[in-house]
Amino acid sequence: MTQLPGQPALLEMRGIRKSFPGVKALRGVDLTLQRGEVLALLGENGAGKSTLIKMLGGAHQPDDGTIRINGNEIEFSSPAVAIRAGIGVIYQEFNLIPELTPWENIFLGREAGIGFVRRRRERQLAADLFQQIGISIPLDVPCRTLSVAQQQVIEIAKSLSQDAQVMVMDEPSATITPQEVARLFAVIRQLKQRGIGIVYISHRLDEIFEIADRVLILRDGERVGESLIGDLTRQKMIEMMVGRDLQHEFPKHHHQPGPVRLSVQGLSRGMAVRDVSFQIRAGEVLGLTGLVGAGRTEVARLIFGADRADAGEIELDGRPLKIRQPGDAMQAGICLLTEDRKSQGLVLGASVRDNFSLPNLRQLSTCGVVNSFKERTVFAKYVDQLNIKIPSQQQLVRNLSGGNQQKVVLAKWLERHAEILIFDEPTRGIDVGARYEIYLLMNELARQGKAILMISSELPEVMGMSDRILVMHEGRITGEISDVSRVTQTQIMELSVASTGC
Amino acid sequence: MPKNMSLTSLLNHAFFRDYGMVFVLLLLGVLFSALTIRQQVPTTVGAGDQVAERIFARHGRDAGVLIVTRRTKQNLLFANATQARLEALGCTVLGNVSGAAPDARKAIESLLKQGKRIDAIAADDAAARWTVYDRFPEVGSSKCVIPTAYLWPDFLKVTNLLGVASQTAIYAMIAIGMTMVIITGGIDLSVGSLVALASVSSALVMRDYGGGASASLGMTIMGMLAGMAVCGCAGFFNGCLVAAFRLPSFIVTLGMMMMASGLAFRLSEGRSIPELPTTFFSLGQGKTLGVPNPILLMIVLYVIAHFVMSRMVFGRYLYAIGGNEEAARLSGVPVKRVLLAVYTICGLLAGLGGIVLTSQLSAGDPKFGQMYELEVIAAVVVGGTSLMGGQGKIFGTLIGAFIIAVIKNGMNLTNVDPFNQKIVLGAVLMISVLLDTLKRRVS
């Protein structure tokens, strides 16, 4: 760290307060960041991390408190001011225009020259930037053709081109593969060497230990702890975030598996899913892992009828199923908790209760008329049981935290009383506390003799919660691990990248 | 801050969020009432009774009264009512003149010649201003008794309000289907042309198969059903292309708009079809319990539509599809069937609107319904339904339709230039969308 005595910190936030109608999002938070430092910002969803970084990005203004850059107090009144002050925020949703090339995106809105774009010069500048970062990106293709990780690098390059001294990364690893995470970390180390300070947000504790120098933990809008990374244990970090003791991160109960409930034979669709066969027994949690794009989600969608299979048979309790659309699968007792809650799992602009009722309307109505009393009482039961934190059943889903949103999705499927539950990334973007509750729920469902297929990219989760693990690579199943207690992350990774000889 | 908070929470209250437009409508009503306050002279029966009683009070039972009115339908009612009331009170009605000033002069001359004494002249306000009375020293204009005027806004006259409502009823009916389609995230540009198609096809069935003016009730109903059926099919076709082939609804219904309009002109050979049975006209022109039928029909349809949208599974599906089609599909919503149904309903309602319009205007015509689609979309949007889909209320649309109608009517009553009216309506549309967006941003 290049901090000299007497020299002001790169970024200093003091006593930041912010209220929204009905919510105190931040109650006097302090944050300092030195040059060349990676500060991990930790906290459950709703702890105030997003609000804090939106202030740095100029999207929100604090009600109270000061922000200093290199000792100069600056009022972050708009995103433009933040950029000028040297702050680059890389949000989870990128701000790239899909049809433009990387370099056009980098210089968007700042094109040199009047009217005409100095194409050659800008293209060269972009190439230089990528070279400095140490990652090569094709320059002349539209951004939509690039991977998420590549788009992330473009966002970083864009911030660099704006002379950012502070870079804020909001869950940059959430949607990229482990290899890409490794590459991202190389970029981050490179940025550190240039004296750039980084605020890094992630729910994945392993990453924090790998990349962060210091950790700042928020809970309910307050700072509950700050420490050098070396002074903290994983357990301690989790306890500070949730504010209570958790026995284990993964509270897995193993049940004696019963008879085979779901059997999949030779399931195929194009290149995405090739000849996939497996079985799940009653009371069993089958973990399905592999790299992003390995075909895991596609398998789930085929079983659920969201896509049509080219070939393959699916049997439930020994009976063959004909599944043409999601309705057929639901009728048979299969449900799918989609990977992407916001675009596939929920109607964000609708109320919590409407979302809950959507797949259950037929049961909750007579002759096409919804029985709203029954609807209210049934949903109230789940609000209670799953500990969903909502002010009213009419609350819009959009305004809930990730964990509560996921619980609403769970509630709507639990009311279907499905026998086969497919959970695709059930804990993505969800805080530690809610995550724990979801694990407990999975235990309970398994105890009831249901069969669970859990798709996850997070190896600790897969290893911690599964009875058996399947690994996929390029549309095929490349390995099955029956003895979960003995397996290591490395072994799973090897299967994930295995060449299958074709 | 706390004060501010309570205001925000008040504005966020469900009632204001959904039906804040009611207040805009009331405000417009108050505004146009204030702008159109005028001296109103009562007419017809009530006025007759009033005048007769005043004459009786002044001159007693022996009074000889001449009634003088201009020749209009309303004045005739007034004159007859006055005469009947006077006679009931025991006064002598010397004559009942309906016409112009010379007629009044002749009548007075002949009465005087007969030696009759004229105690009072019951007249409507225009006839009382004639100068003929002063030519006869025995009479004089001071003997004229006219109904007393009172202050009342033109806007709030029952005839005006019922007129506005009957005209709006048709737009409002069609807007029900449009609201449903827009809530699913689509749009239906074909409704205006479907109005024309329904008008022409129902009129043709009544004329060519029912025998025109002498068509039986059965054939009249057949004609109406035919008009609805044609539009229902057109809507179903729209729905097929949108749901099964994933074509954008804008383009599909734009095509249907042209096709339906062309078809309407072809079928009618470009001419109006006035040979219709009179029983049919009672649909658009008749009244039940004193309320024009189109208004009653509109109220019934809105009550049903509100129930469907707020309490029925079908309504929930519409909102879910508009909010997030993929999430709805993955929750087991039969997306294709629902879309098919909603475009069909929209077509059927446009057809119904066309039939009511035909009945109101006593003829089938391929030129009916032009620009209705835009007017109807404007009503839906002003009523707070988001073009992005997933949000909107049926009664909001009703209010939206009436806001537009009231603004138009108010501008007519205050003699705003028709070109300026268009400018104002355009601005109203923009402002309402702007307000809606701002409101969403606040909450």
Chai-1 contact restraints between the chains, C-beta under 6 A:
chainA,res_idxA,chainB,res_idxB,connection_type,confidence,min_distance_angstrom,max_distance_angstrom,comment,restraint_id
A,P21,B,T8,contact,1.0,0.0,6.0,A-B,restraint_1
A,A306,B,L330,contact,1.0,0.0,6.0,A-B,restraint_2
A,P326,B,L330,contact,1.0,0.0,6.0,A-B,restraint_3
A,P326,B,G332,contact,1.0,0.0,6.0,A-B,restraint_4
A,G327,B,G332,contact,1.0,0.0,6.0,A-B,restraint_5
A,M330,B,G332,contact,1.0,0.0,6.0,A-B,restraint_6
A,Q344,B,E326,contact,1.0,0.0,6.0,A-B,restraint_7
A,Q344,B,A327,contact,1.0,0.0,6.0,A-B,restraint_8
A,Q344,B,L330,contact,1.0,0.0,6.0,A-B,restraint_9
A,G345,B,A327,contact,1.0,0.0,6.0,A-B,restraint_10
A,L346,B,A327,contact,1.0,0.0,6.0,A-B,restraint_11
A,V347,B,A320,contact,1.0,0.0,6.0,A-B,restraint_12
A,V347,B,G323,contact,1.0,0.0,6.0,A-B,restraint_13
A,V347,B,N324,contact,1.0,0.0,6.0,A-B,restraint_14
A,V347,B,A327,contact,1.0,0.0,6.0,A-B,restraint_15
A,G349,B,G323,contact,1.0,0.0,6.0,A-B,restraint_16
A,G349,B,G390,contact,1.0,0.0,6.0,A-B,restraint_17
A,A350,B,G323,contact,1.0,0.0,6.0,A-B,restraint_18
A,L358,B,A320,contact,1.0,0.0,6.0,A-B,restraint_19
A,L358,B,S331,contact,1.0,0.0,6.0,A-B,restraint_20
A,P359,B,S331,contact,1.0,0.0,6.0,A-B,restraint_21
A,P359,B,G332,contact,1.0,0.0,6.0,A-B,restraint_22
A,L361,B,V313,contact,1.0,0.0,6.0,A-B,restraint_23
A,L361,B,R316,contact,1.0,0.0,6.0,A-B,restraint_24
A,S365,B,V313,contact,1.0,0.0,6.0,A-B,restraint_25
A,G368,B,M312,contact,1.0,0.0,6.0,A-B,restraint_26
A,G368,B,V313,contact,1.0,0.0,6.0,A-B,restraint_27
A,V369,B,R311,contact,1.0,0.0,6.0,A-B,restraint_28
A,V369,B,M312,contact,1.0,0.0,6.0,A-B,restraint_29
A,V370,B,R311,contact,1.0,0.0,6.0,A-B,restraint_30
